[in-house]
Amino acid sequence: METIIQGKAYVLGKNIDTDQIIPAEHLVYSLSDPEEVKMYGKYALSGVPPEQGGLPEGDVPFVQEGSYDSPYTIIIAGPNFGCGSSREHAPFALQVAGAKAIVAESYARIFYRNCVDGGFVIPYETLQQLNKMILTGDELSIDIKANTLTNLTQNVTYQLKPLGDVANIVQAGGIFEYARKNDLMASSQA
Amino acid sequence: MAQTITQKIFARAANRKFVDAGESVWLNVDVLLTHDVCGPPTFDIFKHEFGTDAKVWNPEKVVVLPDHYIFTENEHAHRNIDLLRQFAAKQGLPNYYDVGTDRYRGVCHVALAEEGFNLPGTVLFGTDSHTCTSGAFGMFGSGIGNTDAAFILGTGKLWEKVPESMKFTFEGQMPEYLTAKDLILQILGDIGTDGATYRAMEFDGEAVYSLPMDERMTLCNMAIEAGGMNGIIGVDAVTEAFVKARTSKPYEVFASDPDATYHSMYRYQVDKMEPVVAMPHSPDNRATVRSVAGTPITKSYIGSCTGGKLTDFMLAAKILKGRKVAVTTNIVPATVLVASQLATESYEGETLRKIFEDAGCSIALPSCAACLGGPADTVGRSVDNDVVVSTTNRNFPGRMGSKHAGVYLASPLTAAASAVTGKLTDPRDFL
Protein backbone atom coordinates (compact mmCIF):
# COMPACT_ATOMS: atom_id res chain seq x y z
CA MET A 1 0.00 0.00 0.00
CA GLU A 2 1.18 3.52 -0.77
CA THR A 3 2.31 5.67 2.12
CA ILE A 4 1.76 9.05 0.47
CA ILE A 5 -1.26 10.20 -1.53
CA GLN A 6 -0.55 13.35 -3.48
CA GLY A 7 -2.67 15.34 -5.88
CA LYS A 8 -5.06 18.19 -6.40
CA ALA A 9 -7.95 19.04 -4.08
CA TYR A 10 -11.61 19.14 -5.09
CA VAL A 11 -13.67 20.97 -2.49
CA LEU A 12 -17.35 20.41 -1.70
CA GLY A 13 -19.89 21.46 0.93
CA LYS A 14 -21.95 19.41 3.39
CA ASN A 15 -24.45 16.55 2.94
CA ILE A 16 -23.12 15.41 -0.44
CA ASP A 17 -25.50 12.48 -0.92
CA THR A 18 -24.98 9.47 -3.16
CA ASP A 19 -27.40 10.80 -5.79
CA GLN A 20 -25.02 13.73 -6.23
CA ILE A 21 -22.00 11.43 -6.28
CA ILE A 22 -23.55 9.22 -8.98
CA PRO A 23 -27.11 10.02 -10.12
CA ALA A 24 -29.44 6.99 -10.05
CA GLU A 25 -30.05 6.97 -13.79
CA HIS A 26 -26.43 5.86 -14.35
CA LEU A 27 -26.60 2.87 -12.02
CA VAL A 28 -27.53 0.59 -14.91
CA TYR A 29 -23.91 0.18 -16.07
CA SER A 30 -21.84 -2.87 -15.22
CA LEU A 31 -19.23 -2.46 -12.48
CA SER A 32 -17.01 -5.11 -14.05
CA ASP A 33 -17.13 -4.56 -17.84
CA PRO A 34 -14.09 -2.31 -18.55
CA GLU A 35 -15.87 -0.20 -21.19
CA GLU A 36 -19.00 0.35 -19.10
CA VAL A 37 -16.96 1.03 -15.95
CA LYS A 38 -15.64 4.19 -17.63
CA MET A 39 -19.15 5.65 -17.45
CA TYR A 40 -18.84 5.76 -13.66
CA GLY A 41 -15.78 7.94 -14.02
CA LYS A 42 -17.51 10.16 -16.54
CA TYR A 43 -20.51 10.78 -14.27
CA ALA A 44 -18.75 10.90 -10.88
CA LEU A 45 -20.08 13.86 -8.85
CA SER A 46 -22.18 14.91 -11.86
CA GLY A 47 -25.25 15.33 -9.64
CA VAL A 48 -23.72 18.17 -7.65
CA PRO A 49 -25.45 21.43 -8.58
CA PRO A 50 -22.80 23.23 -10.69
CA GLU A 51 -22.42 26.23 -8.39
CA GLN A 52 -21.69 23.92 -5.44
CA GLY A 53 -18.92 21.94 -7.13
CA GLY A 54 -15.27 22.99 -6.84
CA LEU A 55 -15.47 25.46 -3.97
CA PRO A 56 -14.96 28.18 -3.04
CA GLU A 57 -15.64 29.54 -6.53
CA GLY A 58 -17.99 26.82 -7.73
CA ASP A 59 -18.84 25.91 -11.31
CA VAL A 60 -15.76 23.66 -11.50
CA PRO A 61 -16.75 20.19 -12.66
CA PHE A 62 -15.03 17.20 -11.03
CA VAL A 63 -14.73 15.58 -14.45
CA GLN A 64 -14.48 17.75 -17.56
CA GLU A 65 -17.13 17.36 -20.26
CA GLY A 66 -16.10 14.56 -22.61
CA SER A 67 -13.56 13.10 -20.16
CA TYR A 68 -13.70 9.86 -18.17
CA ASP A 69 -11.43 10.80 -15.34
CA SER A 70 -10.81 13.65 -12.98
CA PRO A 71 -7.72 15.81 -12.51
CA TYR A 72 -8.50 15.79 -8.75
CA THR A 73 -7.16 13.12 -6.38
CA ILE A 74 -8.34 14.22 -2.93
CA ILE A 75 -11.90 15.29 -2.14
CA ILE A 76 -12.37 17.74 0.71
CA ALA A 77 -15.89 18.03 2.15
CA GLY A 78 -17.98 19.09 5.14
CA PRO A 79 -20.10 16.86 7.38
CA ASN A 80 -22.22 13.83 6.40
CA PHE A 81 -20.47 12.99 3.14
CA GLY A 82 -22.11 10.09 1.29
CA CYS A 83 -25.51 10.25 2.95
CA GLY A 84 -28.50 8.77 1.17
CA SER A 85 -28.65 5.50 -0.68
CA SER A 86 -26.53 2.40 -0.11
CA ARG A 87 -25.17 2.29 -3.67
CA GLU A 88 -21.59 1.10 -3.67
CA HIS A 89 -21.46 2.61 -7.15
CA ALA A 90 -20.75 5.91 -5.32
CA PRO A 91 -17.28 5.26 -3.86
CA PHE A 92 -16.61 3.10 -6.93
CA ALA A 93 -17.35 6.05 -9.25
CA LEU A 94 -15.00 8.30 -7.27
CA GLN A 95 -12.25 5.68 -7.51
CA VAL A 96 -12.81 5.14 -11.24
CA ALA A 97 -12.57 8.90 -11.78
CA GLY A 98 -9.20 8.86 -10.05
CA ALA A 99 -9.90 9.92 -6.45
CA LYS A 100 -7.79 8.16 -3.83
CA ALA A 101 -8.92 9.76 -0.59
CA ILE A 102 -11.70 11.84 0.89
CA VAL A 103 -11.21 14.14 3.84
CA ALA A 104 -14.56 15.09 5.36
CA GLU A 105 -15.82 16.22 8.76
CA SER A 106 -18.02 13.11 8.95
CA TYR A 107 -19.56 10.35 6.82
CA ALA A 108 -22.83 8.53 6.53
CA ARG A 109 -22.42 4.96 7.77
CA ILE A 110 -23.11 2.93 4.63
CA PHE A 111 -20.90 5.06 2.40
CA TYR A 112 -18.10 4.87 4.97
CA ARG A 113 -18.39 1.07 5.19
CA ASN A 114 -18.44 0.81 1.40
CA CYS A 115 -15.26 2.89 1.05
CA VAL A 116 -13.47 0.72 3.60
CA ASP A 117 -14.83 -2.76 2.89
CA GLY A 118 -14.65 -2.32 -0.87
CA GLY A 119 -11.20 -0.69 -0.66
CA PHE A 120 -12.19 2.09 -3.09
CA VAL A 121 -11.00 5.33 -1.49
CA ILE A 122 -9.74 6.10 2.02
CA PRO A 123 -12.32 8.04 4.05
CA TYR A 124 -10.40 10.32 6.42
CA GLU A 125 -12.14 12.39 9.04
CA THR A 126 -11.01 15.79 10.22
CA LEU A 127 -11.94 17.92 13.21
CA GLN A 128 -11.41 21.13 11.27
CA GLN A 129 -13.56 22.67 8.58
CA LEU A 130 -10.95 22.01 5.93
CA ASN A 131 -13.41 22.73 3.15
CA LYS A 132 -13.29 26.37 4.29
CA MET A 133 -9.48 26.47 4.26
CA ILE A 134 -8.48 24.45 1.23
CA LEU A 135 -9.20 25.69 -2.29
CA THR A 136 -10.09 23.52 -5.24
CA GLY A 137 -6.88 22.96 -7.20
CA ASP A 138 -4.53 23.23 -4.19
CA GLU A 139 -1.81 20.59 -4.28
CA LEU A 140 -2.22 18.27 -1.27
CA SER A 141 -0.28 15.42 0.22
CA ILE A 142 -1.58 12.86 2.74
CA ASP A 143 0.98 10.98 4.81
CA ILE A 144 -0.82 7.73 5.62
CA LYS A 145 1.59 6.68 8.39
CA ALA A 146 1.65 10.06 10.13
CA ASN A 147 -2.09 10.69 9.57
CA THR A 148 -1.45 14.19 8.31
CA LEU A 149 -2.64 16.27 5.40
CA THR A 150 -0.29 18.88 4.01
CA ASN A 151 -1.48 21.66 1.75
CA LEU A 152 1.64 22.15 -0.39
CA THR A 153 0.14 25.21 -2.09
CA GLN A 154 -0.54 27.01 1.21
CA ASN A 155 2.28 25.33 3.13
CA VAL A 156 0.14 24.17 6.08
CA THR A 157 -0.15 20.73 7.70
CA TYR A 158 -3.27 19.41 9.42
CA GLN A 159 -3.67 16.39 11.68
CA LEU A 160 -6.30 13.87 10.54
CA LYS A 161 -8.33 11.63 12.85
CA PRO A 162 -6.89 8.13 13.20
CA LEU A 163 -8.74 5.53 11.15
CA GLY A 164 -9.29 3.50 14.35
CA ASP A 165 -11.08 0.15 14.08
CA VAL A 166 -11.05 0.11 10.29
CA ALA A 167 -7.33 0.85 9.82
CA ASN A 168 -6.60 -2.86 9.44
CA ILE A 169 -9.23 -3.29 6.72
CA VAL A 170 -7.99 -0.17 4.91
CA GLN A 171 -4.43 -1.46 5.09
CA ALA A 172 -5.47 -4.88 3.81
CA GLY A 173 -7.30 -3.19 0.91
CA GLY A 174 -10.84 -4.31 1.74
CA ILE A 175 -12.92 -6.72 3.77
CA PHE A 176 -12.10 -9.81 1.67
CA GLU A 177 -8.36 -9.24 1.86
CA TYR A 178 -8.68 -8.56 5.57
CA ALA A 179 -10.83 -11.63 6.17
CA ARG A 180 -8.42 -13.88 4.27
CA LYS A 181 -5.46 -12.60 6.25
CA ASN A 182 -7.29 -13.23 9.48
CA ASP A 183 -8.76 -16.57 8.47
CA LEU A 184 -12.32 -15.26 8.80
CA MET A 185 -13.66 -16.50 5.50
CA ALA A 186 -12.94 -20.18 5.93
CA SER A 187 -13.98 -20.34 9.54
CA SER A 188 -17.24 -18.53 8.97
CA GLN A 189 -18.46 -20.68 6.11
CA ALA A 190 -21.45 -22.68 7.32
CA MET B 1 -26.81 -5.64 32.52
CA ALA B 2 -29.64 -3.65 30.97
CA GLN B 3 -29.79 -3.59 27.16
CA THR B 4 -31.84 -1.95 24.44
CA ILE B 5 -33.85 -4.07 22.00
CA THR B 6 -31.17 -3.46 19.35
CA GLN B 7 -28.40 -4.66 21.69
CA LYS B 8 -30.38 -7.79 22.51
CA ILE B 9 -30.86 -8.62 18.84
CA PHE B 10 -27.13 -8.07 18.24
CA ALA B 11 -26.30 -10.30 21.21
CA ARG B 12 -28.49 -13.10 19.87
CA ALA B 13 -26.95 -12.83 16.39
CA ALA B 14 -23.43 -12.77 17.83
CA ASN B 15 -24.09 -15.74 20.16
CA ARG B 16 -23.48 -13.55 23.16
CA LYS B 17 -25.43 -12.71 26.31
CA PHE B 18 -24.52 -9.05 26.25
CA VAL B 19 -22.99 -6.61 23.80
CA ASP B 20 -21.72 -3.11 24.57
CA ALA B 21 -22.55 -0.11 22.42
CA GLY B 22 -19.43 0.77 20.41
CA GLU B 23 -17.89 -2.70 20.16
CA SER B 24 -17.64 -4.39 16.78
CA VAL B 25 -19.10 -7.88 16.56
CA TRP B 26 -19.66 -10.48 13.86
CA LEU B 27 -23.37 -11.09 13.31
CA ASN B 28 -25.03 -14.19 11.90
CA VAL B 29 -27.40 -12.90 9.26
CA ASP B 30 -30.98 -14.20 9.04
CA VAL B 31 -31.94 -12.65 5.69
CA LEU B 32 -29.98 -10.92 2.93
CA LEU B 33 -32.09 -8.76 0.61
CA THR B 34 -31.03 -7.47 -2.77
CA HIS B 35 -32.59 -5.95 -5.90
CA ASP B 36 -31.90 -5.17 -9.55
CA VAL B 37 -29.57 -2.21 -9.02
CA CYS B 38 -27.23 -3.76 -6.46
CA GLY B 39 -27.81 -7.48 -7.03
CA PRO B 40 -25.76 -7.89 -10.24
CA PRO B 41 -22.60 -6.18 -8.89
CA THR B 42 -23.02 -8.08 -5.59
CA PHE B 43 -23.14 -11.39 -7.46
CA ASP B 44 -20.08 -10.35 -9.50
CA ILE B 45 -18.08 -9.71 -6.33
CA PHE B 46 -19.34 -12.99 -4.83
CA LYS B 47 -18.16 -14.96 -7.87
CA HIS B 48 -14.85 -13.12 -7.96
CA GLU B 49 -14.11 -13.71 -4.28
CA PHE B 50 -15.57 -17.15 -3.66
CA GLY B 51 -15.21 -18.72 -7.13
CA THR B 52 -17.52 -19.06 -10.13
CA ASP B 53 -18.93 -22.33 -8.84
CA ALA B 54 -19.30 -21.23 -5.22
CA LYS B 55 -22.69 -21.67 -3.60
CA VAL B 56 -24.39 -19.05 -1.45
CA TRP B 57 -24.32 -19.80 2.27
CA ASN B 58 -28.05 -20.51 2.48
CA PRO B 59 -30.39 -20.15 -0.54
CA GLU B 60 -33.47 -19.89 1.72
CA LYS B 61 -32.06 -16.77 3.36
CA VAL B 62 -31.37 -14.81 0.19
CA VAL B 63 -34.33 -12.73 -0.98
CA VAL B 64 -34.09 -11.11 -4.40
CA LEU B 65 -36.82 -8.58 -5.18
CA PRO B 66 -36.26 -6.59 -8.39
CA ASP B 67 -38.07 -3.26 -8.00
CA HIS B 68 -35.98 -0.27 -9.07
CA TYR B 69 -35.89 -0.07 -12.88
CA ILE B 70 -38.68 -2.33 -14.06
CA PHE B 71 -41.00 -0.50 -16.43
CA THR B 72 -38.40 1.09 -18.67
CA GLU B 73 -37.04 0.54 -22.17
CA ASN B 74 -33.48 0.94 -20.87
CA GLU B 75 -31.50 -2.04 -22.16
CA HIS B 76 -28.93 -2.00 -19.40
CA ALA B 77 -31.74 -2.14 -16.85
CA HIS B 78 -33.19 -5.16 -18.65
CA ARG B 79 -29.79 -6.79 -18.64
CA ASN B 80 -29.60 -6.35 -14.88
CA ILE B 81 -32.87 -8.27 -14.48
CA ASP B 82 -31.44 -11.03 -16.70
CA LEU B 83 -28.39 -11.21 -14.46
CA LEU B 84 -30.60 -11.64 -11.37
CA ARG B 85 -32.58 -14.34 -13.15
CA GLN B 86 -29.43 -16.26 -14.15
CA PHE B 87 -27.91 -16.10 -10.70
CA ALA B 88 -31.16 -17.17 -9.01
CA ALA B 89 -31.48 -20.11 -11.40
CA LYS B 90 -27.87 -21.21 -11.00
CA GLN B 91 -27.99 -20.96 -7.22
CA GLY B 92 -31.50 -22.37 -6.92
CA LEU B 93 -32.79 -19.41 -4.94
CA PRO B 94 -36.40 -20.09 -3.93
CA ASN B 95 -37.01 -16.44 -2.97
CA TYR B 96 -36.47 -14.77 -6.32
CA TYR B 97 -39.45 -12.71 -7.48
CA ASP B 98 -39.02 -12.49 -11.23
CA VAL B 99 -40.15 -9.57 -13.35
CA GLY B 100 -42.82 -10.34 -15.95
CA THR B 101 -44.18 -13.31 -14.01
CA ASP B 102 -46.90 -13.62 -11.38
CA ARG B 103 -44.12 -13.82 -8.81
CA TYR B 104 -43.19 -10.16 -9.36
CA ARG B 105 -43.96 -8.21 -6.18
CA GLY B 106 -42.64 -4.65 -6.39
CA VAL B 107 -40.86 -2.47 -3.85
CA CYS B 108 -38.66 -4.77 -1.78
CA HIS B 109 -39.18 -3.33 1.71
CA VAL B 110 -42.95 -3.57 1.46
CA ALA B 111 -42.83 -6.98 -0.24
CA LEU B 112 -40.58 -8.37 2.53
CA ALA B 113 -43.34 -7.59 5.02
CA GLU B 114 -46.09 -8.98 2.79
CA GLU B 115 -44.22 -12.23 2.18
CA GLY B 116 -43.53 -12.89 5.86
CA PHE B 117 -39.76 -12.34 5.79
CA ASN B 118 -39.91 -9.78 8.59
CA LEU B 119 -39.58 -11.69 11.84
CA PRO B 120 -39.12 -10.15 15.29
CA GLY B 121 -35.65 -10.57 16.78
CA THR B 122 -33.91 -11.34 13.49
CA VAL B 123 -31.09 -9.64 11.60
CA LEU B 124 -31.73 -8.44 8.04
CA PHE B 125 -29.16 -6.78 5.83
CA GLY B 126 -30.09 -5.40 2.42
CA THR B 127 -28.33 -3.63 -0.43
CA ASP B 128 -30.66 -0.70 -0.03
CA SER B 129 -30.50 2.10 2.50
CA HIS B 130 -34.21 1.77 3.31
CA THR B 131 -33.75 -1.76 4.63
CA CYS B 132 -34.25 -0.07 8.01
CA THR B 133 -38.00 -0.14 7.18
CA SER B 134 -38.22 -3.68 8.57
CA GLY B 135 -37.30 -2.44 12.05
CA ALA B 136 -41.04 -1.83 12.48
CA PHE B 137 -41.24 -5.54 13.26
CA GLY B 138 -38.99 -5.50 16.34
CA MET B 139 -36.06 -6.71 14.29
CA PHE B 140 -32.75 -5.28 13.10
CA GLY B 141 -32.72 -4.13 9.48
CA SER B 142 -29.93 -2.11 7.90
CA GLY B 143 -28.55 -1.13 4.51
CA ILE B 144 -25.16 -2.20 3.21
CA GLY B 145 -23.16 -2.04 -0.02
CA ASN B 146 -22.38 -4.71 -2.59
CA THR B 147 -19.08 -5.83 -1.09
CA ASP B 148 -20.59 -6.40 2.35
CA ALA B 149 -23.54 -8.19 0.72
CA ALA B 150 -21.18 -10.43 -1.26
CA PHE B 151 -19.36 -11.25 1.96
CA ILE B 152 -22.67 -12.29 3.54
CA LEU B 153 -23.60 -14.34 0.45
CA GLY B 154 -20.48 -16.42 0.96
CA THR B 155 -20.25 -16.57 4.73
CA GLY B 156 -23.63 -15.66 6.27
CA LYS B 157 -21.83 -13.16 8.48
CA LEU B 158 -20.95 -9.50 8.70
CA TRP B 159 -19.09 -7.27 11.16
CA GLU B 160 -21.05 -4.40 12.62
CA LYS B 161 -20.53 -1.89 15.38
CA VAL B 162 -23.14 -2.16 18.14
CA PRO B 163 -24.98 1.16 17.89
CA GLU B 164 -25.90 3.47 20.70
CA SER B 165 -29.67 4.04 20.77
CA MET B 166 -31.70 7.22 20.66
CA LYS B 167 -35.26 7.02 21.95
CA PHE B 168 -38.19 8.96 20.46
CA THR B 169 -41.38 8.75 22.48
CA PHE B 170 -44.68 9.95 21.04
CA GLU B 171 -47.39 10.45 23.63
CA GLY B 172 -51.09 11.06 23.19
CA GLN B 173 -53.70 10.13 20.57
CA MET B 174 -52.90 10.65 16.89
CA PRO B 175 -55.12 13.40 15.45
CA GLU B 176 -56.66 12.44 12.09
CA TYR B 177 -54.60 15.04 10.20
CA LEU B 178 -51.28 13.64 11.44
CA THR B 179 -49.41 10.65 10.00
CA ALA B 180 -46.21 8.72 10.66
CA LYS B 181 -44.59 10.81 7.92
CA ASP B 182 -45.21 13.98 9.93
CA LEU B 183 -43.66 12.35 13.01
CA ILE B 184 -40.46 11.34 11.26
CA LEU B 185 -40.13 14.67 9.41
CA GLN B 186 -40.50 16.39 12.79
CA ILE B 187 -37.64 14.31 14.19
CA LEU B 188 -35.50 14.99 11.12
CA GLY B 189 -35.98 18.72 11.54
CA ASP B 190 -34.93 18.38 15.18
CA ILE B 191 -31.83 16.23 14.81
CA GLY B 192 -30.73 16.78 11.19
CA THR B 193 -29.65 14.42 8.43
CA ASP B 194 -26.68 13.21 10.47
CA GLY B 195 -28.35 13.40 13.87
CA ALA B 196 -28.44 9.62 14.28
CA THR B 197 -25.38 8.54 12.30
CA TYR B 198 -24.24 5.06 13.34
CA ARG B 199 -27.04 4.92 15.94
CA ALA B 200 -30.27 3.05 16.45
CA MET B 201 -33.48 5.10 16.48
CA GLU B 202 -36.02 3.51 18.77
CA PHE B 203 -39.62 4.69 18.50
CA ASP B 204 -41.92 4.32 21.47
CA GLY B 205 -45.05 5.65 23.11
CA GLU B 206 -48.79 5.28 22.97
CA ALA B 207 -49.12 7.09 19.64
CA VAL B 208 -46.58 4.80 17.93
CA TYR B 209 -48.29 1.65 19.16
CA SER B 210 -51.65 3.00 17.94
CA LEU B 211 -50.31 2.95 14.37
CA PRO B 212 -50.89 0.10 11.88
CA MET B 213 -47.82 -1.73 10.55
CA ASP B 214 -47.79 0.35 7.34
CA GLU B 215 -47.33 3.53 9.36
CA ARG B 216 -44.75 1.98 11.68
CA MET B 217 -42.81 1.02 8.57
CA THR B 218 -42.91 4.64 7.37
CA LEU B 219 -41.44 5.76 10.69
CA CYS B 220 -38.57 3.24 10.57
CA ASN B 221 -38.08 3.73 6.82
CA MET B 222 -36.73 7.24 7.26
CA ALA B 223 -34.32 6.47 10.11
CA ILE B 224 -31.66 6.42 7.38
CA GLU B 225 -32.50 10.04 6.49
CA ALA B 226 -31.13 10.95 9.93
CA GLY B 227 -28.14 8.70 9.26
CA GLY B 228 -29.48 5.99 11.57
CA MET B 229 -28.10 2.46 11.32
CA ASN B 230 -31.59 1.16 12.06
CA GLY B 231 -35.03 2.25 13.18
CA ILE B 232 -36.87 -0.02 15.57
CA ILE B 233 -40.24 -0.44 17.26
CA GLY B 234 -41.02 -3.05 19.92
CA VAL B 235 -43.36 -5.95 19.24
CA ASP B 236 -47.02 -5.84 20.30
CA ALA B 237 -50.26 -7.65 19.38
CA VAL B 238 -50.49 -5.69 16.10
CA THR B 239 -47.03 -6.87 15.04
CA GLU B 240 -47.65 -10.47 16.01
CA ALA B 241 -51.03 -10.60 14.24
CA PHE B 242 -49.43 -9.25 11.06
CA VAL B 243 -46.51 -11.70 11.18
CA LYS B 244 -48.58 -14.77 12.08
CA ALA B 245 -50.99 -14.09 9.22
CA ARG B 246 -48.06 -14.40 6.79
CA THR B 247 -45.67 -16.99 8.12
CA SER B 248 -45.43 -19.86 10.56
CA LYS B 249 -41.68 -19.41 11.06
CA PRO B 250 -40.62 -19.17 14.70
CA TYR B 251 -39.27 -15.92 16.12
CA GLU B 252 -38.10 -14.40 19.37
CA VAL B 253 -39.47 -11.20 20.86
CA PHE B 254 -37.06 -8.78 22.51
CA ALA B 255 -37.82 -5.58 24.39
CA SER B 256 -35.63 -2.80 25.74
CA ASP B 257 -34.96 -3.01 29.46
CA PRO B 258 -36.51 -0.08 31.35
CA ASP B 259 -33.07 0.91 32.68
CA ALA B 260 -31.22 0.51 29.36
CA THR B 261 -28.79 3.29 28.49
CA TYR B 262 -29.68 5.71 25.67
CA HIS B 263 -27.54 8.23 23.84
CA SER B 264 -30.46 10.66 24.10
CA MET B 265 -34.23 10.74 24.57
CA TYR B 266 -36.85 12.89 22.85
CA ARG B 267 -40.50 13.26 23.84
CA TYR B 268 -43.34 14.52 21.68
CA GLN B 269 -47.00 15.21 22.40
CA VAL B 270 -48.73 14.26 19.14
CA ASP B 271 -51.84 16.38 19.70
CA LYS B 272 -49.59 19.45 19.75
CA MET B 273 -47.89 18.54 16.46
CA GLU B 274 -48.75 19.82 13.01
CA PRO B 275 -48.51 18.50 9.44
CA VAL B 276 -45.02 19.31 8.19
CA VAL B 277 -42.96 19.10 5.01
CA ALA B 278 -39.24 18.85 4.31
CA MET B 279 -38.48 21.66 1.90
CA PRO B 280 -35.92 21.35 -0.90
CA HIS B 281 -33.15 20.13 -0.79
CA SER B 282 -32.80 18.16 2.40
CA PRO B 283 -35.04 15.84 4.45
CA ASP B 284 -34.25 17.87 7.58
CA ASN B 285 -35.35 21.19 6.07
CA ARG B 286 -38.63 21.16 8.00
CA ALA B 287 -41.47 23.65 7.88
CA THR B 288 -45.08 23.42 8.97
CA VAL B 289 -47.35 23.06 5.96
CA ARG B 290 -49.22 26.17 7.17
CA SER B 291 -46.06 28.26 7.00
CA VAL B 292 -45.41 27.37 3.34
CA ALA B 293 -49.05 26.99 2.25
CA GLY B 294 -49.73 28.56 -1.12
CA THR B 295 -46.35 27.63 -2.64
CA PRO B 296 -47.20 26.59 -6.23
CA ILE B 297 -46.42 22.99 -7.21
CA THR B 298 -46.27 21.30 -10.61
CA LYS B 299 -46.64 17.66 -9.53
CA SER B 300 -47.89 15.50 -6.71
CA TYR B 301 -46.38 12.04 -6.26
CA ILE B 302 -47.83 9.38 -3.95
CA GLY B 303 -45.73 6.23 -3.92
CA SER B 304 -42.54 4.41 -2.79
CA CYS B 305 -41.63 2.26 0.22
CA THR B 306 -42.27 5.31 2.38
CA GLY B 307 -45.58 6.50 0.97
CA GLY B 308 -47.01 3.90 -1.43
CA LYS B 309 -48.62 1.41 0.96
CA LEU B 310 -52.32 0.69 1.37
CA THR B 311 -52.61 2.99 4.41
CA ASP B 312 -51.02 5.83 2.44
CA PHE B 313 -53.62 5.48 -0.31
CA MET B 314 -56.47 5.23 2.20
CA LEU B 315 -55.29 8.55 3.62
CA ALA B 316 -54.99 10.15 0.18
CA ALA B 317 -58.45 8.88 -0.78
CA LYS B 318 -60.01 10.68 2.18
CA ILE B 319 -59.05 13.96 0.54
CA LEU B 320 -59.29 13.06 -3.15
CA LYS B 321 -62.80 11.56 -2.96
CA GLY B 322 -65.17 13.73 -4.95
CA ARG B 323 -62.43 16.22 -5.85
CA LYS B 324 -60.26 16.89 -8.91
CA VAL B 325 -56.52 17.30 -8.94
CA ALA B 326 -55.11 20.55 -10.29
CA VAL B 327 -51.65 19.19 -11.18
CA THR B 328 -50.23 15.93 -12.55
CA THR B 329 -50.69 13.43 -9.75
CA ASN B 330 -48.94 10.07 -9.87
CA ILE B 331 -50.29 7.22 -7.80
CA VAL B 332 -47.56 4.57 -7.60
CA PRO B 333 -48.52 1.56 -5.49
CA ALA B 334 -45.45 -0.02 -3.87
CA THR B 335 -46.39 -3.59 -4.70
CA VAL B 336 -48.66 -5.74 -6.84
CA LEU B 337 -50.65 -6.50 -3.71
CA VAL B 338 -51.17 -2.81 -2.94
CA ALA B 339 -52.11 -2.22 -6.60
CA SER B 340 -54.76 -4.94 -6.36
CA GLN B 341 -56.02 -3.49 -3.10
CA LEU B 342 -56.75 -0.20 -4.86
CA ALA B 343 -59.48 -2.11 -6.68
CA THR B 344 -60.78 -4.00 -3.64
CA GLU B 345 -60.48 -1.52 -0.77
CA SER B 346 -63.03 1.25 -0.47
CA TYR B 347 -63.45 4.59 1.20
CA GLU B 348 -67.05 5.72 1.81
CA GLY B 349 -68.43 3.18 -0.65
CA GLU B 350 -66.04 3.78 -3.54
CA THR B 351 -62.91 1.85 -4.44
CA LEU B 352 -59.64 3.68 -4.08
CA ARG B 353 -58.93 3.12 -7.77
CA LYS B 354 -62.20 4.81 -8.78
CA ILE B 355 -61.60 7.68 -6.38
CA PHE B 356 -58.15 8.31 -7.87
CA GLU B 357 -59.32 7.90 -11.47
CA ASP B 358 -62.26 10.24 -10.97
CA ALA B 359 -59.95 12.78 -9.37
CA GLY B 360 -57.78 12.71 -12.52
CA CYS B 361 -54.74 10.95 -11.04
CA SER B 362 -52.64 8.64 -13.16
CA ILE B 363 -52.05 5.23 -11.62
CA ALA B 364 -48.72 3.56 -12.38
CA LEU B 365 -47.51 -0.02 -12.15
CA PRO B 366 -45.79 -0.98 -8.89
CA SER B 367 -42.05 -0.25 -8.62
CA CYS B 368 -39.67 2.30 -7.09
CA ALA B 369 -40.36 4.49 -10.16
CA ALA B 370 -39.47 8.16 -9.80
CA CYS B 371 -38.67 8.13 -6.07
CA LEU B 372 -35.04 8.00 -7.19
CA GLY B 373 -35.47 9.48 -10.65
CA GLY B 374 -34.53 6.37 -12.57
CA PRO B 375 -33.94 6.01 -16.33
CA ALA B 376 -35.21 8.85 -18.54
CA ASP B 377 -38.51 7.11 -19.37
CA THR B 378 -39.49 6.51 -15.71
CA VAL B 379 -43.07 7.44 -14.86
CA GLY B 380 -43.34 10.56 -12.68
CA ARG B 381 -39.66 11.53 -13.11
CA SER B 382 -39.18 15.24 -12.44
CA VAL B 383 -38.16 17.45 -15.34
CA ASP B 384 -36.75 20.97 -15.61
CA ASN B 385 -37.86 23.19 -12.75
CA ASP B 386 -40.61 20.92 -11.47
CA VAL B 387 -41.82 21.57 -7.93
CA VAL B 388 -42.99 18.25 -6.57
CA VAL B 389 -44.85 17.42 -3.39
CA SER B 390 -43.99 13.81 -2.72
CA THR B 391 -44.62 11.06 -0.18
CA THR B 392 -41.14 9.65 -0.84
CA ASN B 393 -38.18 9.81 1.51
CA ARG B 394 -35.38 11.91 0.10
CA ASN B 395 -35.13 15.31 -1.58
CA PHE B 396 -31.45 16.07 -2.07
CA PRO B 397 -30.72 17.85 -5.40
CA GLY B 398 -31.67 15.72 -8.39
CA ARG B 399 -33.16 12.87 -6.38
CA MET B 400 -36.37 12.58 -8.43
CA GLY B 401 -34.66 13.25 -11.77
CA SER B 402 -34.02 16.88 -12.65
CA LYS B 403 -31.17 18.67 -10.89
CA HIS B 404 -33.19 21.87 -11.14
CA ALA B 405 -36.37 20.51 -9.57
CA GLY B 406 -37.42 21.04 -5.96
CA VAL B 407 -39.06 18.30 -3.91
CA TYR B 408 -41.21 18.83 -0.81
CA LEU B 409 -41.45 15.65 1.23
CA ALA B 410 -44.88 15.32 2.79
CA SER B 411 -47.51 12.96 4.14
CA PRO B 412 -50.06 11.40 1.77
CA LEU B 413 -52.68 13.73 3.26
CA THR B 414 -50.60 16.80 2.47
CA ALA B 415 -49.64 15.48 -0.99
CA ALA B 416 -53.34 14.85 -1.78
CA ALA B 417 -54.52 18.21 -0.44
CA SER B 418 -51.80 19.99 -2.41
CA ALA B 419 -52.71 18.04 -5.57
CA VAL B 420 -56.25 19.38 -5.35
CA THR B 421 -55.25 23.04 -5.04
CA GLY B 422 -52.02 23.01 -7.05
CA LYS B 423 -50.32 24.66 -4.08
CA LEU B 424 -48.88 23.36 -0.84
CA THR B 425 -51.96 22.89 1.32
CA ASP B 426 -52.50 21.86 4.92
CA PRO B 427 -54.72 18.77 4.91
CA ARG B 428 -56.81 20.26 7.72
CA ASP B 429 -58.31 22.56 5.07
CA PHE B 430 -60.09 19.48 3.69
CA LEU B 431 -60.64 17.27 6.74
Interface residues (C-beta under 8 A of the other chain):
Chain A: N15 D17 D19 Q20 P23 A24 E25 L27 V28 Y29 S30 L31 S32 E36 G47 V48 P49 P79 N80 C83 G84 S85 S86 R87 E88 H89 P91 S106 Y107 A108 R109 I110 R113 N114 D117 G118 D165 G174 I175 F176 A179 L184 M185 S188 Q189 A190
Chain B: S24 W26 V37 C38 P40 P41 D44 H48 E49 W57 N58 H68 Y69 N74 H76 A77 R79 N80 G126 T127 D128 S129 T131 G143 I144 G145 N146 T147 D148 F151 G154 T155 G156 K157 W159 K161 T193 D194 T197 Y198 G227 M229 S282 L372 G373 G374 P375 A376 R394 F396 P397 G398 R399 G401 K403
